[in-house]
Amino acid sequence: MIHQYKLNGYNIVLDVFSGSIHTVDDLVYDIIEVYEQKSKEEIIDLMLNKYKADLTINKQEIIDAISDIEELKADGKLFTKDDYEDKAFDLKKRNTVVKALCLHVAHTCNLNCDYCFASQGKYHGERAVMTFEVGKQAIDFLVGNSGTRTNLEVDFFGGEPLMNFKVVKQIVAYARSIEKQSNKIFRFTLTTNGMLINDDVIDFANKECHNVVLSLDGRREVNDRSRKTIGGVGSYDIIVPKFQEFVKKRGNKNYYIRGTFTHYNTDFTKDIFHMADLGFTELSMEPVVCAPNNPYALTEADLPIVCEQYEILAKEMLKREKEGKPLTFYHYMLDLEGGPCIYKRISGCGSGTEYMAVTPWGELYPCHQFVGDSKYSMGNIWDGVKNTDLRDEFKMCNAYARPDCKNCWAKLYCSGGCTANAYHATGSITGTYEYGCKLFKKRIECGLMMKVAEADKN
């Protein structure tokens, strides 16, 4: 399978199943486009006619170009076959272990964000906070179900997890106390809206958290439209100084600012650049996912605007890199040489199998976006996974499980997409959230183009 596109002056050809990326001239680009449908003689005639006004293109040039393409094909770098389809479900049937938990330490929040999928942190239920006893058992469940895997991940999530900071610290202390005896290494992530950040939080996070996710939607007017306190006051002026202090003291440790863009700020690159100008260089901006009748929801009319914004962002990032002011955008981070492995590319995030969410009372769900939906309750941290049929269903979610993915060039980059988004859009975890797919493919095109530009520079 081949994917071809033009962006930022480059003719880019992706060979999907080998992962090879080529930048080519117009002639080769056009030949590749028809290579599998036409004979060599037909291609020569077609190109001679198309380039008849170009005196540099003659029959021998075309023959040489075809020969180059044939050589790349013979080397397994163009028109490679799909060797993974027959293995995809065998990979997913392998015995899996739990490697990560999302601990909902607080089903409550001190913000009242309009677009919140978690119903302002309550997940459509009652407000609650996790006790240390539940958190301790969650760690024991993770250790007990992780097999021989050494590295384990725990994300403190909410609501707002800092509303239960005492228990967060207790859970981390307990996990650290059993690392050596259990032969495990824990990596903690904290996701916070920043309202309660203080020196104690900063010191703790810098000592214990492998990563920290800070929520900010960008410009003051954009952020404060939706991210308000319970009393209706915008959060921007409260959290930005806290985030700046946090990042300053964070040094070279991992963090990123995570924003959400909606129908009201389809010009979201302005928000990204605003955050960069505030001193934040590790950035993510996610499209809102909500009901179509929600005023924040992205519309079909927004789609070309948003796609153009992704291109603007990629080009500006290249410019800033050249100026010595680089920034990182989460969705453009591609490792084309060292990973991810093919198992990860096929199977995705591992929700419902390798990764689960834990509610304040210890109930297990496939991920945080399923919490509160009783159909997706998987068991609990004392008795383990009881709904094994559901777990097996999630095992079968992969890049080859969705009919709409069969002929999609991006499936080994998205792994079939987010099961939660698919479920909320179609009612099935093997459905397809089409709008999200279109945005994802544009992001990958931009990310690949940036890799091409980097190689071109070097």
VEXDREN-2710 file (C-alpha; in Angstrom, 1 decimal):
% VEXDREN-2710
k/r/px/py/pz
1/MET/0.0/0.0/0.0
2/ILE/1.2/3.4/-1.0
3/HIS/0.2/6.9/0.4
4/GLN/1.2/9.9/-1.6
5/TYR/0.8/13.6/-0.8
6/LYS/2.3/17.0/-1.3
7/LEU/3.1/19.3/1.6
8/ASN/5.4/22.3/2.1
9/GLY/7.1/21.8/-1.2
10/TYR/7.8/18.1/-0.8
11/ASN/6.4/15.2/-2.8
12/ILE/6.1/12.5/-0.2
13/VAL/5.6/8.8/-0.8
14/LEU/5.0/6.5/2.2
15/ASP/5.3/2.8/1.7
16/VAL/2.9/1.7/4.4
17/PHE/4.0/-1.8/5.3
18/SER/7.7/-1.3/5.2
19/GLY/7.5/2.2/6.8
20/SER/9.8/3.6/4.1
21/ILE/9.4/7.3/3.3
22/HIS/10.6/8.8/0.0
23/THR/10.8/12.3/-1.3
24/VAL/10.7/12.3/-5.1
25/ASP/10.5/14.7/-8.0
26/ASP/7.3/15.3/-9.9
27/LEU/8.0/12.6/-12.6
28/VAL/8.7/9.8/-10.1
29/TYR/5.7/10.9/-8.0
30/ASP/3.4/10.6/-11.0
31/ILE/4.8/7.3/-12.1
32/ILE/4.3/5.8/-8.7
33/GLU/0.7/6.9/-8.7
34/VAL/0.0/4.7/-11.8
35/TYR/2.7/2.1/-11.4
36/GLU/0.4/-0.8/-10.3
37/GLN/-2.4/0.0/-12.8
38/LYS/-0.5/0.4/-16.0
39/SER/2.1/-1.4/-18.1
40/LYS/5.6/0.0/-18.6
41/GLU/4.7/1.1/-22.1
42/GLU/1.5/2.7/-21.0
43/ILE/3.4/4.6/-18.3
44/ILE/6.0/5.9/-20.8
45/ASP/3.3/7.1/-23.2
46/LEU/1.3/8.7/-20.3
47/MET/4.4/10.6/-19.0
48/LEU/5.6/11.7/-22.4
49/ASN/2.2/13.2/-23.0
50/LYS/2.0/14.8/-19.5
51/TYR/5.5/16.3/-19.7
52/LYS/5.6/17.1/-23.4
53/ALA/6.2/20.8/-22.6
54/ASP/9.2/19.9/-20.3
55/LEU/12.2/19.6/-22.6
56/THR/14.2/17.9/-19.8
57/ILE/11.9/14.9/-19.7
58/ASN/12.4/12.4/-22.5
59/LYS/11.8/8.7/-22.9
60/GLN/15.1/7.6/-21.4
61/GLU/14.4/9.8/-18.3
62/ILE/11.1/8.0/-17.8
63/ILE/12.7/4.6/-18.3
64/ASP/15.4/5.4/-15.8
65/ALA/12.7/6.6/-13.3
66/ILE/10.8/3.3/-13.7
67/SER/14.0/1.4/-13.2
68/ASP/14.6/3.2/-9.9
69/ILE/11.1/2.4/-8.7
70/GLU/11.6/-1.3/-9.7
71/GLU/14.8/-1.3/-7.7
72/LEU/13.1/0.1/-4.6
73/LYS/10.4/-2.4/-4.9
74/ALA/12.9/-5.3/-5.2
75/ASP/14.6/-3.9/-2.0
76/GLY/11.3/-4.0/-0.1
77/LYS/10.9/-0.2/0.1
78/LEU/8.0/0.3/-2.3
79/PHE/4.8/-1.6/-2.9
80/THR/5.6/-4.1/-0.1
81/LYS/2.9/-6.6/0.8
82/ASP/1.0/-6.7/4.1
83/ASP/2.7/-9.4/6.2
84/TYR/0.7/-8.4/9.4
85/GLU/-2.9/-9.0/8.6
86/ASP/-2.8/-12.8/9.1
87/LYS/-0.9/-12.3/12.3
88/ALA/-2.9/-9.5/13.9
89/PHE/-5.4/-11.6/15.8
90/ASP/-2.8/-14.1/16.8
91/LEU/-0.8/-11.3/18.4
92/LYS/-3.9/-10.1/20.3
93/LYS/-4.7/-13.6/21.5
94/ARG/-1.4/-13.8/23.4
95/ASN/-1.5/-13.9/27.1
96/THR/-1.4/-10.3/28.2
97/VAL/-0.4/-8.8/31.6
98/VAL/-1.5/-5.5/33.1
99/LYS/1.2/-2.9/32.8
100/ALA/-0.6/0.4/33.6
101/LEU/-3.4/1.7/35.7
102/CYS/-5.2/5.1/35.7
103/LEU/-6.1/5.8/39.3
104/HIS/-9.2/8.0/39.7
105/VAL/-8.2/9.3/43.1
106/ALA/-10.8/12.0/42.9
107/HIS/-14.2/12.0/41.3
108/THR/-14.6/15.6/42.1
109/CYS/-13.1/18.8/40.6
110/ASN/-12.6/22.5/41.5
111/LEU/-13.2/23.5/37.9
112/ASN/-16.5/23.4/36.0
113/CYS/-15.4/23.0/32.4
114/ASP/-18.2/23.1/29.9
115/TYR/-17.0/20.4/27.6
116/CYS/-15.8/17.9/30.3
117/PHE/-16.5/14.3/29.2
118/ALA/-16.3/13.3/32.9
119/SER/-19.3/15.5/33.9
120/GLN/-17.1/17.9/35.9
121/GLY/-15.2/15.0/37.4
122/LYS/-18.2/13.1/38.8
123/TYR/-18.4/10.7/35.8
124/HIS/-22.2/11.0/35.9
125/GLY/-22.2/9.6/39.5
126/GLU/-21.6/10.9/43.0
127/ARG/-18.6/12.8/44.0
128/ALA/-16.0/10.6/45.7
129/VAL/-12.3/10.4/46.6
130/MET/-10.1/7.3/46.8
131/THR/-8.9/6.1/50.2
132/PHE/-5.4/4.9/50.7
133/GLU/-6.6/1.4/51.3
134/VAL/-8.2/1.3/47.8
135/GLY/-5.0/2.9/46.3
136/LYS/-2.8/0.3/48.1
137/GLN/-4.9/-2.5/46.8
138/ALA/-4.7/-1.1/43.3
139/ILE/-0.9/-1.2/43.5
140/ASP/-1.1/-4.8/44.7
141/PHE/-3.5/-5.7/41.9
142/LEU/-1.1/-4.1/39.4
143/VAL/1.9/-6.0/40.8
144/GLY/0.0/-9.2/41.0
145/ASN/-1.2/-9.1/37.4
146/SER/1.9/-7.8/35.7
147/GLY/3.7/-11.1/35.4
148/THR/7.4/-10.8/34.8
149/ARG/7.1/-7.2/33.5
150/THR/9.4/-4.9/35.5
151/ASN/8.3/-1.4/34.4
152/LEU/4.8/-0.4/35.5
153/GLU/2.9/2.9/35.0
154/VAL/0.4/4.6/37.2
155/ASP/-1.5/7.8/36.3
156/PHE/-3.1/9.9/38.9
157/PHE/-6.3/11.2/37.4
158/GLY/-9.6/12.8/38.2
159/GLY/-11.6/15.0/38.4
160/GLU/-8.7/16.8/40.0
161/PRO/-6.3/14.4/41.7
162/LEU/-4.7/17.2/43.8
163/MET/-8.0/17.4/45.7
164/ASN/-6.8/14.1/47.2
165/PHE/-3.1/14.9/47.3
166/LYS/-2.5/13.3/50.7
167/VAL/-3.6/9.9/49.3
168/VAL/-1.6/10.4/46.1
169/LYS/1.5/10.8/48.3
170/GLN/0.6/7.7/50.4
171/ILE/0.1/5.5/47.3
172/VAL/3.4/6.6/45.8
173/ALA/5.2/5.9/49.1
174/TYR/3.7/2.5/49.4
175/ALA/4.6/1.6/45.8
176/ARG/8.2/2.8/46.3
177/SER/8.4/0.7/49.5
178/ILE/7.7/-2.6/47.6
179/GLU/9.6/-1.9/44.4
180/LYS/12.7/-3.9/45.4
181/GLN/11.0/-6.9/46.9
182/SER/8.6/-7.2/43.9
183/ASN/11.2/-6.5/41.3
184/LYS/9.1/-3.6/39.9
185/ILE/9.9/-0.1/38.9
186/PHE/7.0/2.4/39.0
187/ARG/6.6/5.4/36.7
188/PHE/4.0/7.9/37.9
189/THR/2.1/10.5/35.9
190/LEU/0.0/13.3/37.4
191/THR/-2.7/15.0/35.4
192/THR/-3.8/18.3/36.9
193/ASN/-5.7/21.5/36.2
194/GLY/-3.1/23.4/38.3
195/MET/-5.5/25.1/40.7
196/LEU/-3.9/23.5/43.7
197/ILE/-0.2/23.6/42.6
198/ASN/2.1/24.9/45.3
199/ASP/5.7/24.3/46.4
200/ASP/4.8/21.0/48.1
201/VAL/3.2/19.7/44.9
202/ILE/6.1/20.9/42.7
203/ASP/8.7/19.3/45.0
204/PHE/6.7/16.0/45.1
205/ALA/6.1/15.9/41.3
206/ASN/9.7/16.7/40.5
207/LYS/10.9/13.9/42.8
208/GLU/8.3/11.2/42.0
209/CYS/6.6/11.8/38.7
210/HIS/8.0/10.6/35.4
211/ASN/5.6/12.9/33.6
212/VAL/3.1/15.7/34.5
213/VAL/0.2/16.8/32.3
214/LEU/-0.9/20.4/32.9
215/SER/-4.3/21.5/31.5
216/LEU/-4.5/24.8/29.7
217/ASP/-6.5/25.7/26.6
218/GLY/-4.3/28.6/25.4
219/ARG/-5.2/32.3/25.2
220/ARG/-7.0/33.8/28.2
221/GLU/-10.3/34.3/26.4
222/VAL/-10.2/30.8/25.0
223/ASN/-9.3/29.1/28.2
224/ASP/-11.7/31.1/30.3
225/ARG/-14.7/30.5/28.0
226/SER/-14.9/26.9/29.2
227/ARG/-12.4/26.3/32.0
228/LYS/-14.0/28.2/34.9
229/THR/-14.1/27.7/38.7
230/ILE/-17.2/26.5/40.4
231/GLY/-17.9/30.1/41.1
232/GLY/-17.8/31.0/37.4
233/VAL/-14.4/32.7/37.4
234/GLY/-11.9/32.0/34.6
235/SER/-8.9/29.9/35.6
236/TYR/-6.2/31.4/33.3
237/ASP/-4.8/34.0/35.7
238/ILE/-4.8/31.5/38.6
239/ILE/-3.0/28.7/36.8
240/VAL/-0.6/30.2/34.3
241/PRO/1.8/31.6/37.0
242/LYS/1.6/28.3/38.8
243/PHE/2.4/26.4/35.6
244/GLN/5.3/28.8/34.8
245/GLU/6.8/28.2/38.2
246/PHE/6.3/24.5/37.9
247/VAL/8.0/24.2/34.5
248/LYS/10.8/26.5/35.7
249/LYS/11.6/24.1/38.6
250/ARG/10.9/21.0/36.5
251/GLY/14.2/21.3/34.6
252/ASN/14.6/18.7/31.9
253/LYS/12.0/16.3/33.3
254/ASN/9.0/15.3/31.3
255/TYR/5.9/17.4/31.2
256/TYR/3.5/18.7/28.7
257/ILE/0.7/21.3/28.5
258/ARG/-2.5/19.7/27.3
259/GLY/-5.1/21.9/25.7
260/THR/-8.5/21.2/24.1
261/PHE/-9.7/23.0/21.0
262/THR/-13.3/23.3/20.1
263/HIS/-15.6/24.9/17.6
264/TYR/-14.9/28.3/19.3
265/ASN/-11.2/28.2/18.6
266/THR/-10.5/26.4/15.3
267/ASP/-7.6/28.8/15.0
268/PHE/-5.9/26.8/17.8
269/THR/-2.4/27.4/16.5
270/LYS/-2.7/30.8/18.0
271/ASP/-3.3/29.1/21.4
272/ILE/-0.3/26.8/20.9
273/PHE/2.0/29.7/19.9
274/HIS/0.6/31.7/22.8
275/MET/1.5/28.9/25.2
276/ALA/5.0/28.6/23.6
277/ASP/5.5/32.4/24.1
278/LEU/4.6/31.9/27.8
279/GLY/7.6/29.6/28.1
280/PHE/6.0/26.2/27.6
281/THR/7.8/24.1/25.0
282/GLU/6.1/20.7/25.4
283/LEU/2.6/21.0/24.0
284/SER/-0.5/19.0/23.1
285/MET/-3.7/20.3/21.7
286/GLU/-6.5/17.8/21.4
287/PRO/-9.8/18.1/19.4
288/VAL/-12.8/18.1/21.7
289/VAL/-14.9/15.0/21.6
290/CYS/-18.5/15.6/22.6
291/ALA/-22.1/15.1/21.4
292/PRO/-22.7/16.7/18.0
293/ASN/-25.4/19.0/19.4
294/ASN/-23.0/20.4/21.9
295/PRO/-22.1/24.0/20.9
296/TYR/-18.4/23.2/21.5
297/ALA/-18.5/20.3/19.0
298/LEU/-16.4/20.5/15.9
299/THR/-18.4/20.6/12.7
300/GLU/-17.8/19.4/9.1
301/ALA/-17.4/23.0/8.1
302/ASP/-14.6/23.3/10.7
303/LEU/-12.6/20.3/9.2
304/PRO/-10.7/22.1/6.4
305/ILE/-9.9/25.0/8.8
306/VAL/-8.5/22.6/11.4
307/CYS/-6.5/20.7/8.8
308/GLU/-5.0/23.9/7.5
309/GLN/-4.1/24.8/11.1
310/TYR/-2.1/21.6/11.5
311/GLU/-0.1/22.6/8.4
312/ILE/0.5/26.1/9.7
313/LEU/1.7/24.5/13.0
314/ALA/4.1/22.2/11.3
315/LYS/5.6/24.9/9.1
316/GLU/5.9/27.3/12.1
317/MET/7.6/24.6/14.2
318/LEU/10.2/24.1/11.5
319/LYS/10.8/27.9/11.4
320/ARG/11.2/28.1/15.1
321/GLU/13.5/25.1/15.1
322/LYS/15.7/27.0/12.6
323/GLU/15.6/30.1/14.8
324/GLY/16.7/28.1/17.8
325/LYS/13.3/28.3/19.5
326/PRO/12.1/24.7/19.2
327/LEU/8.9/23.4/20.6
328/THR/7.4/19.9/20.8
329/PHE/3.9/19.0/19.7
330/TYR/2.7/15.7/21.0
331/HIS/1.0/14.5/17.8
332/TYR/4.0/15.2/15.6
333/MET/6.4/13.0/17.7
334/LEU/7.2/10.1/15.4
335/ASP/10.0/7.6/15.8
336/LEU/10.6/6.2/12.4
337/GLU/13.6/4.1/13.3
338/GLY/13.3/2.8/16.8
339/GLY/9.6/2.1/17.3
340/PRO/7.0/1.4/18.2
341/CYS/7.2/-2.3/17.6
342/ILE/4.7/-4.0/15.3
343/TYR/2.8/-5.5/18.2
344/LYS/2.1/-2.0/19.5
345/ARG/1.3/-0.7/16.1
346/ILE/-1.3/-3.3/15.6
347/SER/-2.8/-3.5/19.1
348/GLY/-2.7/0.2/20.2
349/CYS/-3.0/1.5/23.8
350/GLY/-4.0/-1.8/25.4
351/SER/-7.2/-0.5/27.0
352/GLY/-9.2/-3.2/28.7
353/THR/-6.2/-5.6/28.6
354/GLU/-2.9/-4.1/29.5
355/TYR/-4.3/-0.8/30.8
356/MET/-7.3/-0.2/33.0
357/ALA/-8.9/2.6/35.0
358/VAL/-9.7/2.3/38.7
359/THR/-12.5/4.2/40.3
360/PRO/-12.4/5.6/43.8
361/TRP/-14.1/2.5/45.1
362/GLY/-11.9/0.1/43.2
363/GLU/-14.0/-0.8/40.2
364/LEU/-12.1/-1.6/37.0
365/TYR/-13.0/-0.2/33.6
366/PRO/-11.2/-0.5/30.2
367/CYS/-10.0/3.2/30.4
368/HIS/-11.0/6.5/31.9
369/GLN/-13.5/7.3/29.1
370/PHE/-15.6/4.2/29.9
371/VAL/-15.9/4.9/33.7
372/GLY/-19.5/5.2/34.8
373/ASP/-20.9/3.1/32.0
374/SER/-22.0/-0.1/33.8
375/LYS/-21.8/-2.2/30.6
376/TYR/-18.1/-1.7/30.7
377/SER/-17.4/-2.6/34.3
378/MET/-14.8/-5.3/34.2
379/GLY/-14.4/-6.3/37.9
380/ASN/-12.6/-4.8/40.8
381/ILE/-9.1/-4.7/42.3
382/TRP/-9.8/-7.3/44.9
383/ASP/-11.4/-10.0/42.8
384/GLY/-9.7/-9.1/39.5
385/VAL/-11.2/-9.1/36.0
386/LYS/-14.5/-10.9/36.2
387/ASN/-16.0/-9.8/32.9
388/THR/-13.5/-11.9/30.8
389/ASP/-15.7/-11.8/27.7
390/LEU/-15.3/-8.0/27.7
391/ARG/-11.6/-8.3/28.1
392/ASP/-11.4/-10.7/25.2
393/GLU/-13.5/-8.3/23.1
394/PHE/-10.9/-5.5/23.8
395/LYS/-8.1/-8.0/23.0
396/MET/-9.6/-8.2/19.5
397/CYS/-9.6/-4.4/19.0
398/ASN/-6.7/-3.7/16.7
399/ALA/-5.8/-2.1/13.4
400/TYR/-7.4/-4.9/11.5
401/ALA/-10.6/-5.3/13.5
402/ARG/-12.4/-2.4/11.9
403/PRO/-13.8/-2.8/8.4
404/ASP/-13.2/0.9/7.7
405/CYS/-9.5/0.5/8.4
406/LYS/-8.9/-2.3/5.9
407/ASN/-7.7/0.0/3.1
408/CYS/-6.4/2.9/5.3
409/TRP/-2.8/3.9/5.0
410/ALA/-2.6/5.3/8.5
411/LYS/-3.7/2.1/10.4
412/LEU/-0.2/1.2/11.6
413/TYR/0.1/4.7/13.1
414/CYS/-3.2/4.9/14.9
415/SER/-3.5/1.1/15.6
416/GLY/-7.2/1.3/14.7
417/GLY/-7.9/4.4/16.7
418/CYS/-9.3/5.1/20.2
419/THR/-11.9/2.5/21.3
420/ALA/-13.6/4.9/23.5
421/ASN/-14.1/7.5/20.7
422/ALA/-15.3/4.7/18.4
423/TYR/-17.8/3.6/21.0
424/HIS/-19.2/7.0/21.8
425/ALA/-19.4/7.9/18.0
426/THR/-20.9/4.6/16.8
427/GLY/-22.0/2.5/19.8
428/SER/-19.3/-0.1/19.1
429/ILE/-15.7/-0.4/20.2
430/THR/-14.9/-1.7/16.7
431/GLY/-16.6/1.2/15.0
432/THR/-14.9/4.2/13.5
433/TYR/-14.9/7.8/14.6
434/GLU/-14.6/9.2/11.2
435/TYR/-14.0/12.8/12.1
436/GLY/-11.2/11.9/14.4
437/CYS/-9.7/9.7/11.7
438/LYS/-9.5/12.6/9.3
439/LEU/-7.7/14.8/11.8
440/PHE/-5.4/12.0/12.8
441/LYS/-4.3/11.4/9.2
442/LYS/-3.6/15.1/8.7
443/ARG/-1.5/15.1/11.8
444/ILE/0.5/12.1/10.6
445/GLU/1.0/13.7/7.2
446/CYS/2.4/16.8/9.0
447/GLY/4.6/14.8/11.3
448/LEU/6.1/12.8/8.4
449/MET/6.7/16.0/6.5
450/MET/8.6/17.4/9.4
451/LYS/10.8/14.3/9.5
452/VAL/11.4/14.7/5.8
453/ALA/12.4/18.4/6.4
454/GLU/14.7/17.3/9.2
455/ALA/16.4/14.7/6.9
456/ASP/16.6/17.3/4.2
457/LYS/18.3/19.8/6.5
458/ASN/20.9/17.2/7.6
END
